[in-house]
Amino acid sequence: MNTHLKVSEKGKALIKEFEGLRLNSYQDSVGVWTIGYGHTGTAKPNQTITEKQADELLDKDIVRFEESVKKAVKVPLTQNQFDALVSIVFNVGEGASHKSGIIRLKDGQPSTLLKRLNSGDYLGAALAFQSWKYAGGRVLRGLERRREAEFKLFMGK
């Protein structure tokens, strides 16, 4: 249904703004090794990359999360809604048996955000963005700001 959508420049800029660019690897707020624009998959201690490599990693990561959103969402999306969803999935993750995410929770069920969205409750889905402002069990101001920006983008504001 949303197979034609790809993250726009506006969506990519949002991800870049909130992820920030780090050319040297670091551990994020919950201890995950990260590099570039929030890339975690292959980041390791004492790693250094160029800005070009960071952009390449970001592009690959975005494609992965675009595909996750396209597979999970069963209702039509606007470009802004798609961009906001890819941003939050990029940040929170899809979810797996050991970690809840936007696509599925630890128990294998879809998140409230995804359930609401797929039932056609776009506003309810947008309001559920704020549920994902925690890291390590505490509210982080940066995540609050990001969720607010994603909410506004999703709502077309």
C-alpha positions as a printed Julia matrix, in Angstrom:
157×3 Matrix{Float64}:
  0.0     0.0    0.0
  2.76    2.45   0.91
  5.34    0.74  -1.27
  6.04    3.91  -3.26
  7.14    5.9   -0.2
 10.75    6.68   0.67
 12.0     8.98   3.39
 12.06   12.56   2.11
 14.91   15.02   2.62
 12.81   16.57   5.41
 12.52   13.19   7.13
 16.23   12.49   6.73
 17.05   15.93   8.14
 14.9    15.19  11.2
 16.75   11.93  11.83
 20.13   13.65  11.37
 19.16   16.52  13.68
 18.17   14.29  16.58
 20.78   11.56  16.11
 23.63   14.02  15.65
 26.87   13.12  13.89
 29.57   11.34  15.84
 32.59   10.15  13.85
 34.05    8.3   16.85
 32.14    5.42  18.41
 30.5     5.96  21.79
 28.05    4.23  24.09
 24.56    5.73  24.03
 22.44    6.43  27.12
 21.72    2.72  27.61
 25.23    1.47  26.77
 24.83    0.52  23.1
 27.87    1.21  20.89
 26.91    3.82  18.32
 28.62    5.75  15.52
 27.7     8.17  12.72
 24.05    9.18  12.79
 22.84    6.72  15.42
 24.15    3.6   13.67
 24.35    0.67  16.09
 24.54   -2.47  13.97
 28.29   -2.64  13.39
 29.59    0.03  15.78
 32.36   -1.09  18.11
 34.7     0.49  20.67
 37.46    2.81  19.39
 36.01    3.0   15.88
 36.39    6.09  13.68
 34.61    6.79  10.39
 34.41    9.65   7.89
 31.34   11.81   7.31
 30.88   10.07   3.95
 30.85    6.69   5.7
 28.36    8.04   8.24
 26.07    9.15   5.39
 26.36    5.72   3.75
 25.5     3.95   7.02
 22.54    6.28   7.52
 21.21    5.6    4.02
 21.43    1.83   4.59
 19.77    2.11   8.0
 16.96    4.25   6.59
 16.22    1.68   3.85
 15.95   -1.04   6.5
 13.5     0.97   8.6
 11.51    2.08   5.54
 10.93   -1.59   4.74
  9.89   -2.35   8.32
  7.33    0.46   8.28
  5.99   -0.56   4.85
  5.51   -4.17   5.99
  3.87   -3.29   9.31
  1.51   -0.46   8.31
 -1.77   -1.53   6.7
 -3.32    1.91   6.14
 -2.42    4.69   3.67
  0.21    7.17   4.86
  1.12   10.68   3.81
  4.78   11.49   3.2
  4.96   13.3    6.56
  3.41   10.35   8.4
  5.83    7.94   6.75
  8.83   10.15   7.59
  7.75   10.42  11.24
  7.24    6.66  11.54
 10.62    5.84  10.01
 12.24    8.33  12.4
 10.69    6.78  15.51
 11.41    3.22  14.36
 15.0     4.29  13.55
 15.35    5.6   17.11
 13.39    3.05  19.15
 13.83   -0.02  16.97
 11.41   -2.48  15.45
 11.25   -4.73  18.5
 12.25   -8.31  19.2
 11.84  -11.04  21.82
 14.27   -9.24  24.16
 13.25   -5.59  23.53
  9.98   -3.85  22.79
  9.84   -1.59  19.76
  7.41    0.26  17.53
  6.58   -2.7   15.27
  6.34   -5.38  17.97
  6.62   -5.63  21.72
  8.65   -8.23  23.62
  5.55  -10.44  23.8
  5.25  -10.45  20.0
  2.2    -8.17  19.91
  2.16   -4.91  17.95
  2.76   -1.7   19.9
 -0.2     0.5   20.86
  1.0     3.02  18.28
  0.91    0.42  15.5
 -2.42   -1.08  16.63
 -4.05    2.35  16.66
 -2.58    3.26  13.29
 -3.65    0.03  11.61
 -7.18    0.46  12.96
 -7.32    3.86  11.21
 -6.89    5.9   14.41
 -4.24    8.29  13.11
 -4.59   10.76  15.99
 -4.4     7.98  18.58
 -1.27    6.66  16.89
  0.28   10.13  16.89
 -0.51   10.58  20.58
  1.22    7.26  21.32
  4.55    8.7   20.1
  5.04   10.22  23.59
  4.99    6.75  25.17
  8.46    6.25  23.71
 10.35    8.98  25.61
 12.11    6.64  28.04
 15.61    5.16  28.0
 16.91    3.02  30.81
 13.57    3.47  32.59
 13.73    7.26  32.78
 12.36   10.13  30.71
 15.01   11.82  28.6
 14.46   15.43  27.53
 16.04   14.74  24.13
 13.55   11.94  23.5
 10.67   14.18  24.58
 11.8    16.79  22.04
 12.22   14.19  19.32
  8.78   12.65  19.96
  7.23   16.14  19.84
  8.93   16.85  16.49
  7.82   13.46  15.12
  4.27   14.06  16.39
  4.13   17.44  14.65
  5.51   15.98  11.42
  3.06   13.06  11.57
  0.17   15.5   12.07
  1.38   17.69   9.17
  2.25   20.68  11.35
